[in-house]
Amino acid sequence: MHYHVGVPDEERARPQRLLLTVEMEFDFSRAAKSDSIADTIDYFAVSQRLLKFGDGKNWKLIEKLATDICDMILSEFRPQNISVEVKKFVIPQARYVSVAVTRNV
């Protein structure tokens, strides 16, 4: 994903590549029996929503971004629990920095 995120204004000026890991818990028993997407979370729809999520927005902290993503997915896709990890590749001496947020309904 590419979002505008960073504490300094110049860092937020351009979208940065971020790696998101989204884990959702949901009772998949109906979907396992029916083999119907109507009985589960449409993961393609989630990915498409995430691609557009940053349009016209910016964040200073990846902690706030991760929290906002959790809130959006909980409200729009209704998993029972969600974890979102955001990895940012901003420090040359480190592979990445990351934060993870978990929300339980």
ABEGO torsion letter per residue (X at the ends): XBBBBEABAAAAABBBBBBBBBBBBBBAAAAAAAGBAAABBBAAAAAAAAAAAABGBBBABAAAAAAAAAAAAAAAAGBABBBBBBBBBABAABABBBBBBBBBX
